[in-house]
């Protein structure tokens, strides 16, 4: 006997099969029985029923071992488990999530996918159809299924579809029963040939992850429509053009309502064959923009049913600055099955943080996002479900030795160009690519918030990209088309780059006679503690007309709380936590929000960098401000002023903003008399700009921008005055220690370690377990350090460095009523010969205070290219938990991530200072600090830095080694110290965004050069 397995090529591994039985793609809309119901926008009142909820589920290792004939109505699923739809089966007890950034998680053999290891989910549920749906076309609609599926109703195969983040709609009219329950059965495949086009940087998870519905369309119905608002050259008047595709005969009714519900225009026409165009001239319509999202409501009627669509009158031109983010769909428990309220909260938070644009990385999102974006006001770059990044891993390993030695840019060009042969430039894959472009455009074409189409991400370049462009352009001529992979701009309408340095960005801005504008579709990679130097990018966008802004990578971390791990004291999972191979570790934690979608310090800094109002200068009692909105004035804002100094914050009241300040222009604000009589030291003028009235996304008085200008610099030397009328401390000497006694302080100094080991103040020990100030240069590496500076730090054994005592000298200084101890140390690593030669002078004063003066000179061969930090680390008893300081605050700050933090007096507990990054790393620093005080209620320690710029402190319950050795927050919690680790640092290495992009800029780098600083402790 002869045979063959399988007997025919499976749909899910057949490049020629994309859909079976799927209806033509259309706009996302619902039908209603009357206009009033339609205007509510409630899908519950539409002619639809939801099949989302609890389904029966069976998990199999591959399609061939899945239960046979499960689609039959009589099949017994009573012993199957329950599963929630929408959802992923990997998050509900079957299989595991798999995180990969670039690499495919199947053998790269397109279009083939494994037969034996292709997890398969069999879903079954029963449903009833209302009797008033009888006589109408019934459509079964899936909004998203990953990665492919066959669907059956009452034992009959309805069809097949792939394209995970695109909808699929099937006609089930002829097989539905009204007198009894129906059975829908769905077989979902983890992998299909389309998987090669869905290699996005995200968790790989499967299942019915968006809603499932049944829709009732009458015999005569609107099958699709397209809305265009064609403004004249003066942007004054417009034609509203609505193309309506119908099935059947009848009168098409059109009504346009303004935001108050008043009728603006009406029109009706008899439906012609297949398509009818209705055009209405609208005189001076209010315009829609991300800054003023004025919406009209379009009401269409036909066949006794009504449709409502948001309409925003606008024309897309690439002129202004995108202050955007890349948004993946993510929920910490449900994965890409994002609940609506969670989605809405994302967009509300974006608006509150001055974000005006969203790139839907790297796939079409939940369709409900767009109505929210219309209403709240966002420019949306809507991206097709396309990424083939994994093929570059093949070509990277096939480079010749000569090619491996090419400059980085040339080598990357080869790696990025050649892989197009697999899919992007392969004619066999044309239909697959074009289908994804058409699905994208057809679904979302009617939303004013969609201003740019994007053909996908990191899929190289070739003929199929051109075909995608042509397919979209055939549908929509009103929006520009983007694709970063078209690096020479051969096809698309604007250039797009990722992760350019400031210098590279400016070089594009300075290019003469450019023909296409440029955006950064990804920049300032927000992984862990960072990103640094955001301001320089934003300033470049405004300085050069060609540069049209960009979208930060990315909105939120993708950590997963699987099976209630957080409840059980664990942490959000990242790559490798499920033992999956290959994985890209914690690269999934690269967002401006934590995994619960609360802001990180990076988002706070981004809000500041992209604020719509900026303070520019102050002279002669007048302040110059800049309006960085693109289309509106500042008339909707209030301004409140303050004078801020150490121990002083004086309200100036409301500051009038001149009316009519045009976008991208400056204006002067007249200030009241700035009375700061008696105020010592530096003084700052602070202006807060807030909303006058509530909006759809924020209450009135919501703070949009808060900035300071220094009016008076600190007075040099004011904080280091010495009192000489108090007797000098006494000195007791043993072979290994010095004991120094003043009026209220007793110090013990170790001669062997060359450091202070005890300070008793008013009978209370200030140091925990002899942990007095010790010079140190280490910090736990950040995600941004890891690929750049931290490589050098490890090679140079920085982590094994410590200060070794060479000599200690001491004497009593009667002129200053002090005992002075001078220590020569050599900070050096094991193994290598580089060092920092340090001289530290401790001045113990009779008034009980201590002055530490430190100078250092790096020397020797193989010095590190940069240092993590320089400063002193000490340990305090845990009772010293109340922290006060004057300087930047209240949040975390570093030299290149500090502008969001304002000068003032701040208070906190030690635990409140801590930033709990989901991958433990350096954090919780406060920079540009004049003094910091830790108080136990019975005693205190105050460190003063005088007028020295750039001083930082960090107080937490963790050492740098605790952070460095921990891989999750729950690991770190086990290392929590029963004392306070306090760092006092004159300088720190900046952050940059080197996790995927430029490393720390030279001006923010801490180079190994001579230094000198002073700290006063009391």
Residue pairs with C-beta under 8 A, 6 or more apart in sequence:
6 64
6 115
10 63
10 115
11 17
11 20
11 148
11 150
11 160
11 192
12 63
12 113
12 118
12 148
12 162
12 189
12 191
12 192
12 193
13 111
13 112
13 113
13 115
13 192
13 193
14 111
14 193
15 110
15 111
15 193
15 428
15 429
15 432
16 431
17 160
18 161
18 162
18 163
18 194
18 431
18 432
18 435
19 159
19 160
19 161
19 162
19 168
19 435
20 159
20 160
20 161
21 157
21 158
21 159
21 160
21 170
21 171
22 159
22 160
22 161
22 168
22 169
22 170
23 139
23 169
23 170
23 171
24 223
24 224
24 442
25 166
25 167
25 438
25 439
25 442
25 443
26 169
26 223
26 224
26 442
26 443
27 224
27 225
27 226
27 309
27 442
27 443
27 444
27 445
27 446
28 167
28 367
28 370
28 443
28 444
29 225
29 307
29 309
29 446
30 43
30 46
30 47
30 48
30 215
30 307
31 46
31 47
31 48
31 215
31 216
31 217
31 218
31 221
31 222
31 305
31 306
31 307
32 38
32 45
32 46
32 47
32 305
32 306
32 307
32 308
33 47
33 304
33 305
33 306
34 306
35 255
35 299
35 301
35 306
35 308
37 45
37 46
37 306
38 46
38 299
38 306
38 307
38 308
39 257
39 261
39 297
39 299
39 308
41 308
41 371
43 50
46 215
47 133
47 136
47 215
47 216
47 217
47 305
48 213
48 214
48 215
48 216
49 127
49 129
49 130
49 213
49 214
50 211
50 212
50 213
51 85
51 125
51 127
51 184
51 212
51 213
51 214
52 85
52 86
52 211
52 212
52 213
53 84
53 85
53 125
54 82
54 83
54 84
54 85
54 125
55 82
55 83
55 84
55 85
55 123
55 124
55 125
55 208
56 77
56 80
56 81
56 82
56 83
56 123
56 124
56 125
57 80
57 81
57 82
57 83
57 89
57 94
57 121
57 122
57 123
57 124
58 66
58 67
58 70
58 77
58 80
58 81
58 121
58 122
59 89
59 94
59 95
59 119
59 120
59 121
59 122
60 66
60 67
60 119
60 120
60 121
60 122
61 116
61 117
61 119
61 120
62 114
62 115
62 116
62 117
62 118
62 119
62 120
63 115
63 118
63 120
63 187
63 189
64 115
65 120
66 120
66 122
66 187
67 75
67 122
69 75
70 77
70 122
70 124
70 185
70 187
71 152
71 155
71 157
71 183
71 185
71 187
72 155
73 154
73 155
73 183
75 124
75 185
77 124
80 124
81 93
83 89
83 92
83 121
83 123
83 207
84 92
85 123
85 125
85 207
85 208
85 212
86 144
86 207
86 208
86 209
86 210
86 211
86 212
86 334
86 337
87 207
87 208
87 209
87 334
87 335
87 337
88 97
88 146
88 205
88 206
88 207
88 209
88 334
88 335
88 336
88 337
89 95
89 119
89 121
89 205
89 206
89 207
90 96
90 97
90 98
90 205
90 206
90 207
90 335
91 97
91 205
91 333
91 334
91 335
91 560
91 562
93 563
94 119
94 121
95 119
95 190
95 206
96 578
96 579
96 580
97 203
97 204
97 205
97 335
97 560
97 562
97 573
97 578
97 580
98 105
98 203
98 204
98 205
98 578
98 580
98 583
99 202
99 203
99 204
99 558
99 574
99 575
99 576
99 580
99 583
99 584
99 587
99 588
100 199
100 201
100 204
100 390
100 575
100 582
100 583
100 584
101 201
101 389
101 584
101 587
101 588
102 199
102 201
102 389
102 390
102 392
102 393
102 584
103 390
103 393
103 582
103 584
104 195
104 196
104 199
104 390
104 393
105 204
105 580
105 582
106 113
106 114
106 191
106 195
107 114
108 196
108 390
108 391
108 393
108 394
108 422
110 193
110 196
110 422
110 423
110 429
111 193
111 196
111 428
111 429
112 193
113 191
113 192
113 193
113 195
114 191
118 189
118 190
118 191
119 189
119 190
119 206
120 187
120 188
120 189
120 190
121 187
121 188
121 206
121 207
122 185
122 186
122 187
122 188
123 185
123 186
123 187
123 188
123 208
124 183
124 184
124 185
124 186
125 183
125 184
126 181
126 182
126 183
126 184
127 181
127 182
127 183
127 184
127 214
128 181
128 182
129 138
129 176
129 177
129 178
129 182
129 214
131 178
133 178
133 214
133 216
134 178
135 218
135 219
136 173
136 216
136 217
136 218
136 219
137 171
137 173
137 216
137 217
137 218
137 219
137 221
138 171
138 172
138 173
138 176
138 214
138 215
138 216
138 217
139 169
139 170
139 171
139 172
139 214
139 215
139 216
139 217
140 151
140 153
140 158
140 169
140 170
140 172
140 184
140 212
140 213
140 214
141 167
141 168
141 169
141 170
141 212
141 213
141 214
141 215
142 149
142 151
142 161
142 167
142 168
142 169
142 208
142 210
142 212
143 167
143 210
143 211
143 212
143 213
143 366
143 367
144 164
144 165
144 166
144 167
144 208
144 209
144 210
144 336
144 366
145 161
145 164
145 168
145 186
145 188
145 207
145 208
145 209
145 210
146 164
146 165
146 188
146 205
146 206
146 207
146 209
146 336
147 162
147 164
147 188
147 189
147 190
147 191
147 192
147 194
147 195
147 198
147 206
148 160
148 161
148 162
148 164
148 188
148 189
148 192
148 194
149 160
149 161
149 162
149 186
149 187
149 188
149 189
149 208
150 157
150 159
150 160
150 186
150 187
151 157
151 158
151 159
151 160
151 161
151 170
151 184
151 185
151 186
151 187
152 158
152 184
152 185
152 186
152 187
153 172
153 175
153 176
153 182
153 183
153 184
153 185
154 175
154 176
154 177
154 182
154 183
155 183
156 175
158 170
158 172
158 175
159 168
159 170
161 168
162 192
162 193
162 194
163 194
163 385
163 435
163 436
163 439
164 194
164 198
164 363
164 385
165 363
165 364
165 365
165 385
166 364
166 385
166 436
166 439
166 440
166 443
167 210
167 367
167 439
167 443
169 215
172 214
176 182
184 212
186 208
188 206
188 207
188 208
189 206
190 206
193 432
194 432
196 388
196 422
196 423
197 385
197 386
197 387
197 388
197 423
197 429
197 432
197 433
197 436
197 459
198 363
198 385
198 386
198 387
199 387
199 388
199 389
199 390
200 328
200 361
200 362
200 363
200 387
200 457
201 362
201 387
201 389
201 584
201 587
201 588
202 328
202 330
202 336
202 558
202 588
203 335
203 336
203 558
203 560
203 588
205 335
205 336
209 335
209 336
209 337
210 337
210 366
217 223
217 305
218 303
218 304
218 305
219 247
219 248
219 303
220 246
220 247
220 248
220 249
220 250
220 302
220 303
220 304
221 246
221 247
221 248
221 302
221 303
221 305
222 244
222 245
222 246
222 252
222 300
222 302
222 303
222 305
222 307
223 245
223 246
223 247
224 244
224 245
224 442
225 242
225 243
225 244
225 245
225 300
225 307
225 309
225 446
226 242
226 243
226 445
226 446
226 475
226 476
227 240
227 241
227 242
227 298
227 309
227 311
227 446
228 240
228 241
228 242
228 243
228 478
229 238
229 239
229 240
229 241
229 285
229 311
229 312
229 313
229 314
229 315
229 448
230 238
230 239
230 241
230 315
230 478
231 237
231 238
231 287
231 313
231 314
231 315
232 238
235 287
235 315
236 284
237 281
237 282
237 283
237 284
237 285
238 281
238 282
238 285
238 313
239 279
239 280
239 281
239 282
240 256
240 265
240 279
240 280
240 281
240 282
240 298
240 311
240 313
241 277
241 278
241 279
242 254
242 277
242 278
242 279
242 298
242 300
243 275
243 276
243 277
244 252
244 271
244 275
244 276
244 277
244 278
244 300
244 302
245 274
245 275
246 252
246 271
246 274
246 275
246 276
246 302
246 303
248 271
248 303
249 270
249 271
250 270
250 271
250 302
250 303
251 268
251 269
251 270
251 271
251 302
252 268
252 269
252 270
252 271
252 276
252 278
252 300
252 301
252 302
253 266
253 267
253 268
253 299
253 300
253 301
253 302
254 265
254 266
254 267
254 268
254 278
254 280
254 298
254 299
254 300
254 301
255 263
255 265
255 266
255 298
255 299
255 301
256 263
256 264
256 265
256 266
256 280
256 282
256 296
256 297
256 298
256 299
256 311
257 263
257 264
257 296
257 297
257 298
257 299
258 264
258 286
258 296
259 286
259 294
259 295
259 296
261 297
264 282
264 285
264 296
265 280
265 282
267 278
267 280
269 276
269 278
270 276
271 302
282 313
285 296
285 313
286 292
286 294
286 313
287 294
287 312
287 313
287 314
288 294
288 295
288 312
288 313
288 314
288 374
288 448
289 314
289 377
289 630
289 631
289 632
290 356
290 357
290 377
290 378
290 379
290 449
290 630
291 356
291 377
291 629
291 630
291 631
291 632
292 377
292 631
292 632
293 312
293 374
293 375
293 376
293 377
293 448
293 449
293 696
294 312
294 313
295 310
295 311
295 312
295 374
295 375
295 448
296 310
296 311
296 312
296 313
297 308
297 309
297 310
297 311
298 308
298 309
298 310
298 311
299 306
299 307
299 308
300 306
300 307
300 308
300 309
301 307
309 446
310 371
310 374
310 375
310 446
310 447
310 448
311 448
312 374
312 448
312 449
313 448
314 448
314 451
315 478
316 451
316 452
316 478
316 479
316 480
318 480
318 493
318 494
318 517
318 548
319 548
319 630
320 548
320 549
320 630
320 631
321 541
321 542
321 547
321 548
321 549
321 628
321 630
322 356
322 357
322 379
322 381
322 519
322 548
322 549
322 550
322 551
323 354
323 355
323 356
323 357
323 538
323 549
323 610
324 355
324 356
324 357
324 358
324 359
324 379
324 381
324 549
324 550
324 551
324 552
325 350
325 355
325 357
325 358
325 359
325 551
325 552
325 553
325 554
325 555
325 592
326 358
326 359
326 361
326 521
326 522
326 551
326 552
326 553
326 554
326 555
327 346
327 358
327 359
327 360
327 361
327 365
327 554
327 555
327 556
328 361
328 362
328 554
328 555
328 556
328 558
329 336
329 338
329 363
329 365
329 366
330 336
330 338
330 556
330 557
330 558
330 595
330 597
331 337
331 338
331 339
331 342
332 559
332 560
332 561
332 572
332 595
332 596
332 597
333 560
333 561
335 560
338 366
340 366
340 368
342 597
343 366
343 368
343 369
343 372
344 372
345 597
346 555
346 556
346 597
347 358
347 369
347 372
347 373
347 376
347 378
347 697
348 376
348 697
348 698
349 593
349 597
349 599
350 358
350 378
350 555
351 376
351 377
351 378
351 695
351 697
351 698
352 697
352 698
352 702
353 599
353 603
353 604
353 606
353 607
354 606
354 607
354 610
354 611
354 612
354 704
354 705
355 378
355 606
355 610
356 377
356 378
356 379
356 610
356 630
357 378
357 379
357 380
357 381
357 549
357 551
358 369
358 373
358 378
358 379
358 380
358 381
358 551
359 380
359 381
359 383
359 454
359 521
359 551
360 369
360 380
360 381
360 382
360 383
360 454
361 383
361 457
361 551
361 553
361 554
362 383
362 385
362 386
362 387
362 456
362 457
362 458
363 383
363 384
363 385
364 382
364 383
364 384
364 385
364 439
364 440
364 443
364 444
367 443
367 444
369 380
370 380
370 444
370 447
370 449
370 450
371 447
373 380
373 447
373 449
373 450
374 447
374 448
374 449
375 696
376 696
376 697
377 449
377 697
378 449
379 449
379 451
379 452
380 447
380 449
380 450
380 451
380 452
381 451
381 452
381 453
381 454
381 482
381 521
381 551
382 440
382 444
382 450
382 452
382 453
382 454
383 440
383 454
383 455
383 456
383 457
384 436
384 437
384 439
384 440
384 453
384 454
384 455
384 456
384 468
385 436
385 439
385 440
385 456
386 433
386 436
386 455
386 456
386 457
386 459
386 468
387 456
387 457
387 458
387 459
388 419
388 422
388 423
388 424
388 458
388 459
388 460
389 457
389 458
389 459
391 419
391 422
391 423
391 460
392 415
392 416
392 419
392 460
394 419
395 414
395 415
395 418
395 419
396 415
399 411
399 414
399 415
403 411
403 414
404 411
406 414
416 460
416 485
416 487
417 460
417 461
419 460
420 426
420 460
420 461
420 462
421 462
423 429
423 432
423 433
423 459
423 464
424 433
424 459
424 460
424 461
424 462
424 463
424 464
424 465
424 485
425 460
425 461
425 462
425 463
425 464
426 462
426 464
427 463
427 464
429 464
430 463
430 464
430 467
433 464
433 465
433 467
433 468
434 464
434 467
434 468
434 471
436 456
436 468
437 453
437 455
437 467
437 468
437 469
437 471
437 472
438 471
438 472
438 475
440 453
440 472
441 453
441 471
441 472
441 475
441 476
442 475
444 450
445 475
445 476
450 479
451 479
451 480
452 479
452 480
452 481
452 482
452 494
453 472
453 476
453 479
453 480
453 481
453 482
454 481
454 482
454 483
454 521
455 465
455 468
455 469
455 472
455 481
455 482
455 483
455 485
455 492
456 468
456 483
456 485
457 484
457 485
457 521
458 484
458 485
459 465
459 485
460 485
461 483
461 485
461 486
461 487
461 490
465 483
465 485
465 486
465 491
466 491
469 481
469 483
469 491
469 492
472 481
473 481
480 492
480 493
480 494
481 491
481 492
481 493
482 492
482 493
482 494
482 496
482 519
482 521
483 491
483 492
483 496
484 496
484 497
484 498
484 521
484 522
486 492
486 496
487 495
489 495
489 515
489 516
493 516
494 516
494 517
494 518
494 519
494 548
495 508
495 516
495 517
495 518
495 519
496 518
496 519
496 520
496 521
497 504
497 505
497 508
497 518
497 519
497 520
497 521
498 520
498 521
498 522
498 523
499 520
499 522
499 523
499 525
499 993
499 996
499 997
499 998
500 508
500 520
500 523
500 998
501 998
502 533
502 536
502 537
502 540
502 998
502 1001
505 520
505 537
505 540
505 547
506 540
506 543
506 544
508 514
508 518
508 544
508 546
508 547
509 518
509 540
509 543
509 544
509 545
509 546
509 547
510 544
511 546
514 546
517 546
517 547
517 548
518 546
518 547
518 548
519 547
519 548
519 549
519 550
519 551
520 537
520 549
520 550
520 551
521 550
521 551
522 550
522 551
522 552
522 553
522 554
523 537
523 550
523 551
523 552
523 553
523 993
523 997
524 530
524 531
524 534
524 537
524 552
524 553
524 606
524 993
524 997
525 531
525 553
525 590
525 784
525 993
525 995
525 996
525 997
526 552
526 553
526 554
526 590
526 591
526 592
526 600
526 602
526 603
526 606
526 993
527 586
527 587
527 589
527 590
527 783
527 784
527 993
527 995
527 996
528 589
528 590
528 782
528 783
528 784
528 917
528 919
528 921
528 995
529 601
529 602
529 782
529 783
529 784
529 892
529 894
529 915
529 917
529 921
529 922
529 923
529 991
530 602
530 782
530 783
530 784
530 897
530 991
530 992
530 993
530 995
531 552
531 602
531 605
531 784
531 897
531 991
531 992
531 993
531 997
532 784
532 894
532 896
532 897
532 990
532 991
532 992
532 993
532 1000
532 1001
532 1004
533 896
533 897
533 990
533 992
533 993
533 1001
533 1004
534 605
534 606
534 609
534 897
535 609
535 899
536 1001
537 550
537 609
538 609
538 610
540 547
541 547
541 548
541 549
541 550
542 628
542 664
552 592
552 606
553 590
553 996
554 590
554 591
554 592
555 591
555 592
555 593
556 591
556 592
556 593
556 594
556 595
556 597
557 572
557 588
557 589
557 590
557 591
557 593
557 594
557 595
557 918
558 574
558 588
558 589
558 591
558 595
559 571
559 572
559 573
559 574
559 588
559 589
559 594
559 595
559 918
560 572
560 573
560 574
560 595
561 572
561 573
561 595
562 573
565 571
565 572
565 573
566 572
569 970
569 973
570 968
570 970
571 918
571 968
571 969
571 970
571 971
572 589
572 595
572 918
572 968
574 585
574 586
574 588
574 589
574 918
574 919
575 583
575 584
575 585
575 586
575 587
575 588
576 583
576 585
586 783
586 918
586 919
587 995
587 996
589 595
589 783
589 918
589 919
590 783
590 995
590 996
591 600
592 599
592 600
592 602
592 603
592 606
593 599
593 600
593 603
594 600
594 918
595 918
600 915
601 891
601 892
601 893
601 897
601 900
601 915
602 897
604 891
604 900
605 897
605 898
605 899
605 900
607 900
608 705
608 706
608 899
608 900
609 899
609 900
610 628
611 628
611 689
611 704
611 705
611 707
612 627
612 628
612 629
612 634
612 689
612 704
612 705
613 625
613 626
613 627
613 628
613 634
613 637
613 689
613 704
613 705
613 707
614 625
614 626
614 628
614 705
614 707
615 623
615 624
615 625
615 687
615 707
615 708
615 709
616 624
616 625
616 626
616 666
617 623
617 624
617 709
618 624
618 685
618 709
618 711
621 670
621 671
621 673
621 674
622 668
622 669
622 670
622 671
623 668
623 669
623 671
623 685
623 687
623 709
624 666
624 667
624 668
624 669
625 634
625 661
625 666
625 667
625 668
625 669
625 687
626 664
626 665
626 666
627 633
627 634
627 661
627 662
627 663
627 664
627 665
627 666
627 667
628 663
628 664
629 663
629 664
630 663
630 664
631 663
632 663
633 659
633 660
633 661
633 662
633 663
634 657
634 661
634 689
635 657
635 659
635 660
635 661
636 691
636 692
636 693
637 657
637 689
637 690
637 691
637 692
637 704
638 654
638 657
638 689
638 690
638 691
638 692
638 701
639 654
639 655
639 656
639 657
639 669
639 687
639 688
639 689
640 651
640 652
640 653
640 654
640 655
640 687
640 688
640 690
641 651
641 652
641 653
641 654
641 655
641 671
641 672
641 685
641 686
641 687
641 688
642 649
642 650
642 651
642 652
642 685
642 686
642 687
642 688
643 649
643 650
643 652
643 674
643 676
643 679
643 683
643 684
643 685
643 686
643 711
644 683
644 684
644 685
644 686
644 708
644 902
644 903
644 904
645 676
645 679
645 680
645 681
645 682
645 683
645 684
646 680
646 681
646 682
646 886
646 905
646 930
647 886
647 905
648 676
648 679
649 904
649 905
650 675
650 676
652 671
652 672
652 674
653 672
655 669
655 671
655 672
655 687
656 669
656 670
657 669
658 667
658 668
658 669
661 667
671 685
674 685
674 711
676 683
676 711
676 712
680 715
680 718
681 712
681 714
681 715
681 718
681 930
682 710
682 712
682 713
682 714
682 903
683 710
683 711
683 712
684 708
684 709
684 710
684 711
684 902
684 903
685 708
685 709
685 711
686 706
686 707
686 708
686 902
687 706
687 707
687 708
688 703
688 705
688 706
689 703
689 704
689 705
689 706
690 700
690 701
690 702
690 703
690 704
691 698
691 699
691 700
691 701
691 702
691 704
692 700
693 700
694 700
695 702
706 902
708 902
708 903
713 947
714 930
714 946
714 947
715 947
716 947
717 946
717 947
718 946
718 947
719 930
719 931
719 944
719 945
719 946
719 947
719 1016
720 851
720 944
720 946
720 1014
720 1016
722 816
722 817
722 845
723 817
723 845
723 846
723 847
724 815
724 816
724 817
725 817
726 743
726 817
726 845
726 846
726 847
727 817
727 846
728 812
728 813
728 814
728 816
728 817
728 818
728 819
728 846
729 740
729 741
729 742
729 745
729 812
729 818
729 819
729 844
729 845
729 846
730 740
730 741
731 738
731 739
731 740
731 741
731 810
731 812
731 819
732 738
732 739
732 740
732 741
733 739
735 751
736 750
736 751
736 752
737 748
737 749
737 750
737 751
738 747
738 748
738 749
738 751
738 810
738 821
739 746
739 747
739 748
739 749
740 746
740 747
740 748
740 749
740 819
740 844
741 747
742 844
742 845
742 846
742 847
742 848
743 846
743 847
743 848
744 761
744 762
744 848
745 759
745 760
745 761
745 844
745 848
745 849
745 850
746 758
746 759
746 760
747 756
747 758
747 759
747 760
747 844
747 850
748 756
748 757
748 758
748 759
749 755
749 756
749 757
749 808
749 821
749 842
750 756
750 757
750 770
751 805
751 808
752 805
753 805
754 803
754 805
754 808
754 823
754 825
754 840
755 772
755 773
755 774
755 823
756 767
756 772
756 773
756 842
756 850
757 767
757 770
757 772
758 765
758 767
758 770
758 772
759 765
759 766
759 767
759 772
759 850
760 766
761 848
761 939
761 941
762 938
762 939
764 936
764 938
764 939
765 877
766 876
766 877
766 880
766 939
766 941
767 874
767 875
767 876
768 875
768 876
768 877
768 878
768 979
768 980
769 875
769 979
771 874
771 875
771 979
772 874
773 852
773 872
773 873
773 874
773 984
774 803
774 872
774 873
774 874
775 803
775 825
775 827
775 838
775 840
775 854
775 856
775 870
775 871
775 872
776 802
776 803
776 869
776 871
776 872
776 873
776 983
777 798
777 801
777 827
777 836
777 867
777 868
777 869
777 870
778 798
778 799
778 801
778 868
778 869
778 960
779 868
779 869
779 922
779 960
779 988
779 989
780 920
780 921
780 922
780 960
780 961
780 963
780 964
781 790
781 793
781 868
781 921
781 922
781 964
782 921
782 922
782 923
782 991
783 919
783 921
783 995
784 991
784 992
784 993
784 994
784 995
784 999
784 1000
785 793
785 868
785 922
785 989
785 994
786 994
786 995
787 994
787 995
787 999
788 992
788 994
788 999
788 1000
789 865
789 866
789 868
789 989
789 994
789 999
789 1000
789 1005
792 864
792 865
792 866
793 799
793 864
793 866
793 868
796 829
796 832
796 834
796 862
796 863
796 864
797 829
797 830
797 831
797 832
798 829
798 864
798 867
798 868
799 964
800 829
800 830
800 831
801 827
801 828
801 829
801 830
802 827
802 828
803 825
803 826
803 827
803 838
804 825
804 826
804 827
804 828
805 823
805 824
805 825
806 824
806 825
806 826
807 823
807 824
808 821
808 822
808 823
808 824
809 821
809 822
810 819
810 820
810 821
810 822
811 819
811 820
812 818
812 819
812 820
813 819
813 820
813 843
816 843
816 845
817 845
817 846
817 847
818 843
818 844
818 845
818 846
819 843
819 844
820 841
820 842
820 843
820 844
821 841
821 842
821 844
822 839
822 840
822 841
822 842
823 838
823 839
823 840
823 841
823 842
824 837
824 838
824 839
825 837
825 838
825 840
826 835
826 836
826 837
826 838
827 835
827 836
827 838
827 856
828 834
828 835
828 836
828 860
832 860
832 861
832 862
833 860
833 861
833 862
834 858
834 859
834 860
834 861
834 862
834 863
834 864
835 858
835 859
835 860
836 856
836 857
836 858
836 859
836 1008
837 856
837 857
837 858
837 859
838 854
838 855
838 856
839 854
839 855
839 856
840 852
840 853
840 854
841 851
841 852
841 853
841 854
842 850
842 851
842 852
843 850
843 851
843 852
843 853
844 850
845 851
847 1018
848 1018
849 1016
849 1017
849 1018
850 1016
850 1017
850 1018
851 1014
851 1015
851 1016
851 1017
852 872
852 1014
852 1015
852 1016
852 1017
853 1012
853 1013
853 1014
854 872
854 1011
854 1012
854 1013
854 1014
854 1015
855 1010
855 1011
855 1012
855 1013
856 870
856 1010
856 1011
856 1012
857 1010
858 1008
858 1009
858 1010
863 1008
864 1008
865 1007
865 1008
866 989
866 1000
866 1005
866 1006
866 1007
866 1008
867 989
867 1006
867 1007
867 1008
868 922
868 988
868 989
868 1006
869 983
869 985
869 987
869 988
869 989
869 1006
870 985
870 986
870 987
870 1006
870 1011
871 952
871 983
871 984
871 985
871 986
871 987
872 983
872 984
872 985
872 1015
873 959
873 981
873 982
873 983
873 984
874 981
874 982
874 984
875 977
875 979
875 980
875 981
875 982
876 934
876 941
876 979
876 980
876 982
877 936
877 979
877 980
878 910
878 957
878 978
878 979
878 980
879 936
879 937
879 938
880 910
880 934
880 935
880 936
880 939
880 940
880 941
880 980
881 909
881 910
881 911
881 934
881 936
881 980
882 907
882 909
882 934
882 935
882 936
882 937
883 907
883 908
883 909
883 910
883 913
883 932
883 933
883 934
883 935
883 955
884 905
884 906
884 907
884 932
884 933
884 935
885 905
885 906
885 926
885 929
885 930
885 931
885 932
885 933
885 953
886 903
886 904
886 905
886 906
886 929
886 930
886 931
887 903
887 906
887 926
887 927
887 928
887 929
887 930
887 931
887 932
887 951
888 898
888 901
888 902
888 903
888 926
888 927
888 928
888 929
889 901
889 902
889 904
889 906
889 926
890 901
890 906
890 908
891 900
891 901
892 901
892 915
892 923
892 924
892 925
892 926
893 900
893 901
893 925
893 926
893 927
893 928
893 952
894 925
894 927
894 952
894 988
894 990
894 991
895 927
895 950
895 988
895 990
895 1004
896 990
896 991
896 992
896 1000
896 1001
896 1004
897 990
897 991
898 927
898 928
901 926
901 928
903 928
910 934
910 955
910 956
910 957
910 980
911 957
913 924
913 926
913 954
913 955
913 956
914 923
914 924
914 956
914 957
914 958
915 923
915 924
916 969
917 923
917 969
918 968
918 969
919 967
919 968
920 962
920 963
920 964
920 966
920 967
920 968
920 969
920 971
920 972
921 963
922 960
922 963
923 963
924 954
924 955
924 956
925 952
925 953
925 954
925 983
925 985
925 988
926 932
926 952
926 953
926 954
927 950
927 951
927 952
927 988
928 949
928 950
928 951
928 952
929 945
929 951
929 952
929 953
930 944
930 945
930 946
930 947
930 951
931 942
931 943
931 944
931 945
932 942
932 943
932 953
932 955
932 984
933 940
933 941
933 942
933 943
934 940
934 941
934 942
934 955
934 980
934 982
941 1017
941 1018
942 1017
942 1018
943 953
943 984
943 1015
943 1016
943 1017
944 1015
944 1016
944 1017
944 1018
945 951
945 984
945 986
945 1013
945 1014
945 1015
945 1016
946 1014
946 1016
948 986
948 1013
948 1014
950 986
950 987
950 988
951 984
951 985
951 986
951 1013
952 983
952 984
952 985
952 986
952 988
953 982
953 983
953 984
953 985
954 981
954 982
954 983
954 985
955 980
955 981
955 982
955 983
956 980
956 981
957 976
957 977
957 978
957 979
957 980
957 981
958 972
958 975
958 976
958 977
958 981
959 977
959 981
962 972
962 975
962 976
962 977
963 972
965 971
965 975
966 972
966 975
984 1015
986 1011
986 1013
987 1006
987 1011
988 1006
989 1000
989 1004
989 1005
989 1006
990 1000
990 1001
990 1004
990 1005
990 1006
991 1000
991 1004
992 998
992 999
992 1000
992 1001
992 1004
994 1000
